[in-house]
Amino acid sequence: MSDYELSDIEIKTLDNWIMLNILPQKASKKNYTSYALKNLFEESQDGFFITNKQFKEAMVRCNFSPVNKNKLNWDFRVSLKSES
């Protein structure tokens, strides 16, 4: 079984979207799950289908730490730039 692979351009597009749209928060009133953030990316202008696992990997690549790595959908203490 092979995972759907992202191209270098797709990886750059995804990482760029994360850096432009997601802000780290030390203490956040609301956590966002990896699945919710993945869906926001997919619905964005530059978005395309990705797996939850690929989104979690991208968040780690962009220096975001999950609250609990043992959960299927990781929670992140972040806010969206569109909210600020």
PyMOL commands that place a pseudoatom at each C-alpha (Angstrom):
pseudoatom trace, name=CA, resn=MET, resi=1, chain=A, elem=C, hetatm=0, pos=[0.000, 0.000, 0.000]
pseudoatom trace, name=CA, resn=SER, resi=2, chain=A, elem=C, hetatm=0, pos=[1.566, 3.289, -1.040]
pseudoatom trace, name=CA, resn=ASP, resi=3, chain=A, elem=C, hetatm=0, pos=[0.529, 6.698, 0.205]
pseudoatom trace, name=CA, resn=TYR, resi=4, chain=A, elem=C, hetatm=0, pos=[-0.493, 9.405, -2.194]
pseudoatom trace, name=CA, resn=GLU, resi=5, chain=A, elem=C, hetatm=0, pos=[2.758, 11.351, -2.685]
pseudoatom trace, name=CA, resn=LEU, resi=6, chain=A, elem=C, hetatm=0, pos=[2.926, 15.136, -2.841]
pseudoatom trace, name=CA, resn=SER, resi=7, chain=A, elem=C, hetatm=0, pos=[5.125, 16.756, -5.471]
pseudoatom trace, name=CA, resn=ASP, resi=8, chain=A, elem=C, hetatm=0, pos=[7.772, 19.311, -4.461]
pseudoatom trace, name=CA, resn=ILE, resi=9, chain=A, elem=C, hetatm=0, pos=[5.521, 22.088, -5.782]
pseudoatom trace, name=CA, resn=GLU, resi=10, chain=A, elem=C, hetatm=0, pos=[2.558, 20.793, -3.743]
pseudoatom trace, name=CA, resn=ILE, resi=11, chain=A, elem=C, hetatm=0, pos=[4.731, 20.615, -0.605]
pseudoatom trace, name=CA, resn=LYS, resi=12, chain=A, elem=C, hetatm=0, pos=[5.897, 24.216, -1.169]
pseudoatom trace, name=CA, resn=THR, resi=13, chain=A, elem=C, hetatm=0, pos=[2.302, 25.360, -1.780]
pseudoatom trace, name=CA, resn=LEU, resi=14, chain=A, elem=C, hetatm=0, pos=[1.062, 23.651, 1.391]
pseudoatom trace, name=CA, resn=ASP, resi=15, chain=A, elem=C, hetatm=0, pos=[3.934, 24.916, 3.575]
pseudoatom trace, name=CA, resn=ASN, resi=16, chain=A, elem=C, hetatm=0, pos=[3.500, 28.420, 2.170]
pseudoatom trace, name=CA, resn=TRP, resi=17, chain=A, elem=C, hetatm=0, pos=[-0.242, 28.364, 2.950]
pseudoatom trace, name=CA, resn=ILE, resi=18, chain=A, elem=C, hetatm=0, pos=[0.476, 27.276, 6.539]
pseudoatom trace, name=CA, resn=MET, resi=19, chain=A, elem=C, hetatm=0, pos=[3.064, 30.050, 7.048]
pseudoatom trace, name=CA, resn=LEU, resi=20, chain=A, elem=C, hetatm=0, pos=[0.751, 32.697, 5.551]
pseudoatom trace, name=CA, resn=ASN, resi=21, chain=A, elem=C, hetatm=0, pos=[-2.474, 31.665, 7.285]
pseudoatom trace, name=CA, resn=ILE, resi=22, chain=A, elem=C, hetatm=0, pos=[-1.700, 30.060, 10.648]
pseudoatom trace, name=CA, resn=LEU, resi=23, chain=A, elem=C, hetatm=0, pos=[-0.281, 31.843, 13.688]
pseudoatom trace, name=CA, resn=PRO, resi=24, chain=A, elem=C, hetatm=0, pos=[1.181, 29.993, 16.683]
pseudoatom trace, name=CA, resn=GLN, resi=25, chain=A, elem=C, hetatm=0, pos=[-0.412, 30.755, 20.064]
pseudoatom trace, name=CA, resn=LYS, resi=26, chain=A, elem=C, hetatm=0, pos=[1.111, 29.921, 23.444]
pseudoatom trace, name=CA, resn=ALA, resi=27, chain=A, elem=C, hetatm=0, pos=[-2.308, 29.876, 25.067]
pseudoatom trace, name=CA, resn=SER, resi=28, chain=A, elem=C, hetatm=0, pos=[-5.307, 29.649, 22.851]
pseudoatom trace, name=CA, resn=LYS, resi=29, chain=A, elem=C, hetatm=0, pos=[-8.980, 29.748, 23.759]
pseudoatom trace, name=CA, resn=LYS, resi=30, chain=A, elem=C, hetatm=0, pos=[-9.613, 27.433, 20.838]
pseudoatom trace, name=CA, resn=ASN, resi=31, chain=A, elem=C, hetatm=0, pos=[-7.491, 24.639, 19.441]
pseudoatom trace, name=CA, resn=TYR, resi=32, chain=A, elem=C, hetatm=0, pos=[-7.757, 23.664, 15.796]
pseudoatom trace, name=CA, resn=THR, resi=33, chain=A, elem=C, hetatm=0, pos=[-7.515, 20.031, 14.775]
pseudoatom trace, name=CA, resn=SER, resi=34, chain=A, elem=C, hetatm=0, pos=[-5.269, 18.930, 11.951]
pseudoatom trace, name=CA, resn=TYR, resi=35, chain=A, elem=C, hetatm=0, pos=[-8.389, 17.699, 10.139]
pseudoatom trace, name=CA, resn=ALA, resi=36, chain=A, elem=C, hetatm=0, pos=[-10.175, 21.072, 10.387]
pseudoatom trace, name=CA, resn=LEU, resi=37, chain=A, elem=C, hetatm=0, pos=[-7.058, 22.932, 9.200]
pseudoatom trace, name=CA, resn=LYS, resi=38, chain=A, elem=C, hetatm=0, pos=[-6.559, 20.412, 6.369]
pseudoatom trace, name=CA, resn=ASN, resi=39, chain=A, elem=C, hetatm=0, pos=[-10.110, 21.143, 5.173]
pseudoatom trace, name=CA, resn=LEU, resi=40, chain=A, elem=C, hetatm=0, pos=[-9.487, 24.906, 5.282]
pseudoatom trace, name=CA, resn=PHE, resi=41, chain=A, elem=C, hetatm=0, pos=[-6.414, 24.394, 3.133]
pseudoatom trace, name=CA, resn=GLU, resi=42, chain=A, elem=C, hetatm=0, pos=[-8.293, 22.209, 0.642]
pseudoatom trace, name=CA, resn=GLU, resi=43, chain=A, elem=C, hetatm=0, pos=[-11.026, 24.862, 0.304]
pseudoatom trace, name=CA, resn=SER, resi=44, chain=A, elem=C, hetatm=0, pos=[-8.519, 27.692, -0.151]
pseudoatom trace, name=CA, resn=GLN, resi=45, chain=A, elem=C, hetatm=0, pos=[-7.694, 29.267, -3.509]
pseudoatom trace, name=CA, resn=ASP, resi=46, chain=A, elem=C, hetatm=0, pos=[-4.443, 27.280, -3.865]
pseudoatom trace, name=CA, resn=GLY, resi=47, chain=A, elem=C, hetatm=0, pos=[-5.762, 24.161, -2.114]
pseudoatom trace, name=CA, resn=PHE, resi=48, chain=A, elem=C, hetatm=0, pos=[-5.889, 20.574, -3.323]
pseudoatom trace, name=CA, resn=PHE, resi=49, chain=A, elem=C, hetatm=0, pos=[-6.626, 17.189, -1.737]
pseudoatom trace, name=CA, resn=ILE, resi=50, chain=A, elem=C, hetatm=0, pos=[-4.204, 16.030, 0.939]
pseudoatom trace, name=CA, resn=THR, resi=51, chain=A, elem=C, hetatm=0, pos=[-4.423, 13.421, 3.668]
pseudoatom trace, name=CA, resn=ASN, resi=52, chain=A, elem=C, hetatm=0, pos=[-4.637, 14.282, 7.355]
pseudoatom trace, name=CA, resn=LYS, resi=53, chain=A, elem=C, hetatm=0, pos=[-1.213, 12.631, 7.795]
pseudoatom trace, name=CA, resn=GLN, resi=54, chain=A, elem=C, hetatm=0, pos=[0.301, 14.863, 5.084]
pseudoatom trace, name=CA, resn=PHE, resi=55, chain=A, elem=C, hetatm=0, pos=[-1.152, 17.934, 6.755]
pseudoatom trace, name=CA, resn=LYS, resi=56, chain=A, elem=C, hetatm=0, pos=[0.230, 16.904, 10.160]
pseudoatom trace, name=CA, resn=GLU, resi=57, chain=A, elem=C, hetatm=0, pos=[3.672, 16.362, 8.595]
pseudoatom trace, name=CA, resn=ALA, resi=58, chain=A, elem=C, hetatm=0, pos=[3.494, 19.813, 7.006]
pseudoatom trace, name=CA, resn=MET, resi=59, chain=A, elem=C, hetatm=0, pos=[2.598, 21.453, 10.333]
pseudoatom trace, name=CA, resn=VAL, resi=60, chain=A, elem=C, hetatm=0, pos=[5.643, 19.812, 11.972]
pseudoatom trace, name=CA, resn=ARG, resi=61, chain=A, elem=C, hetatm=0, pos=[7.825, 20.911, 9.012]
pseudoatom trace, name=CA, resn=CYS, resi=62, chain=A, elem=C, hetatm=0, pos=[6.600, 24.478, 9.630]
pseudoatom trace, name=CA, resn=ASN, resi=63, chain=A, elem=C, hetatm=0, pos=[7.548, 24.241, 13.349]
pseudoatom trace, name=CA, resn=PHE, resi=64, chain=A, elem=C, hetatm=0, pos=[4.070, 23.814, 14.819]
pseudoatom trace, name=CA, resn=SER, resi=65, chain=A, elem=C, hetatm=0, pos=[3.842, 21.347, 17.702]
pseudoatom trace, name=CA, resn=PRO, resi=66, chain=A, elem=C, hetatm=0, pos=[0.700, 19.313, 18.358]
pseudoatom trace, name=CA, resn=VAL, resi=67, chain=A, elem=C, hetatm=0, pos=[-0.858, 19.261, 21.816]
pseudoatom trace, name=CA, resn=ASN, resi=68, chain=A, elem=C, hetatm=0, pos=[-1.049, 15.433, 21.812]
pseudoatom trace, name=CA, resn=LYS, resi=69, chain=A, elem=C, hetatm=0, pos=[0.586, 13.297, 19.104]
pseudoatom trace, name=CA, resn=ASN, resi=70, chain=A, elem=C, hetatm=0, pos=[-1.293, 10.193, 20.260]
pseudoatom trace, name=CA, resn=LYS, resi=71, chain=A, elem=C, hetatm=0, pos=[-4.626, 11.425, 18.917]
pseudoatom trace, name=CA, resn=LEU, resi=72, chain=A, elem=C, hetatm=0, pos=[-5.676, 10.751, 15.323]
pseudoatom trace, name=CA, resn=ASN, resi=73, chain=A, elem=C, hetatm=0, pos=[-6.538, 14.414, 14.707]
pseudoatom trace, name=CA, resn=TRP, resi=74, chain=A, elem=C, hetatm=0, pos=[-3.823, 16.490, 16.324]
pseudoatom trace, name=CA, resn=ASP, resi=75, chain=A, elem=C, hetatm=0, pos=[-4.863, 19.655, 18.155]
pseudoatom trace, name=CA, resn=PHE, resi=76, chain=A, elem=C, hetatm=0, pos=[-2.750, 22.749, 17.511]
pseudoatom trace, name=CA, resn=ARG, resi=77, chain=A, elem=C, hetatm=0, pos=[-2.682, 25.922, 19.627]
pseudoatom trace, name=CA, resn=VAL, resi=78, chain=A, elem=C, hetatm=0, pos=[-3.011, 28.306, 16.714]
pseudoatom trace, name=CA, resn=SER, resi=79, chain=A, elem=C, hetatm=0, pos=[-5.174, 31.051, 15.340]
pseudoatom trace, name=CA, resn=LEU, resi=80, chain=A, elem=C, hetatm=0, pos=[-5.941, 31.940, 11.752]
pseudoatom trace, name=CA, resn=LYS, resi=81, chain=A, elem=C, hetatm=0, pos=[-4.683, 35.228, 10.356]
pseudoatom trace, name=CA, resn=SER, resi=82, chain=A, elem=C, hetatm=0, pos=[-8.181, 35.831, 8.972]
pseudoatom trace, name=CA, resn=GLU, resi=83, chain=A, elem=C, hetatm=0, pos=[-9.477, 35.917, 12.576]
pseudoatom trace, name=CA, resn=SER, resi=84, chain=A, elem=C, hetatm=0, pos=[-7.077, 38.578, 13.783]
for i in range(1, 84): cmd.bond("trace and resi %d" % i, "trace and resi %d" % (i + 1))
show_as sticks, trace
zoom trace
